Amino acid sequence: MGIGEHEKLERIYSTLHPSEIPWVSEELPKEFVEFIESGVVKPCKAVDLGCGIGLHAIYLAKLGFDVTGVDISQSAIKRAMENALMAGVAERCKFVVADVLSNLTSIIGETFEFAYDWYLLHHIYPEHRERYIANVDALLRSGGKYLSACFGETNVHFGGIGKYRTTPLGTVLYFSSEEELRELFSRRFRVLELKTVKVKSKLPMPHDVIIALMEKP
């Protein structure tokens, strides 16, 4: 993240209704749901990196996963805890306020069989990504799966053109190519699948999203 991005996200989560936050939707992306329903990952201990208000974590908890959600925004984590309680899955959900670039293994104190980030990586700029991926690696057990989804540079209906783009909410995102993500991920994981797909959003046009499935050796 760039300087000030943490403050922007905290402002968004503390002042806006979930319906006003573009990446928050009660209807989870069908690509995520289909992946879970495929059975590639069975109910296990999972970590949701950049969990926001906890909707993905709650979905998994209802299916029998034990999920730890991590987000840099205290307001997002507060909402996530409230949502898990209302959904009746608070006992299967643990939420932690932390920067994903910090020493997560010491903060969380456990390892996982499944890690995922959905729309987090485009908030992390290239100079910080190696540190982030090292954190994911440290959190995963051998043989664990890692699923990542972020905006691809082929988006033409989102934030203009270029690698860095400013959103209507003032956040600055980095739009990746498949090649740079494959190079990044392959340093620590076996890349099982990496592709660009059209993902439905709150905007009239879908996003070009690069989805990668990986495994820790």
Buried (B, 14 or more C-beta within 10 A) or exposed (E): BBEEBBEBBBBBBEEBEBEEBBBBBEEBBEBBEEBBEEEBBEBBBBBBBBBBBBBBBBBBBEEEBBBBBBBBBEBBBBBBBEBBEEBEBBEBBBBBBBBBBEEBEEEBEEBBBBBBBBBBBBBBBEEBBEEBBBBBBBBBBEEBBBBBBBBBBBBEEBBEEEEEBEBEBEBBBBBBBBEBBBEBBEEBBEBEEBEBBEBBBEEEEBBBBBBBBBBBE
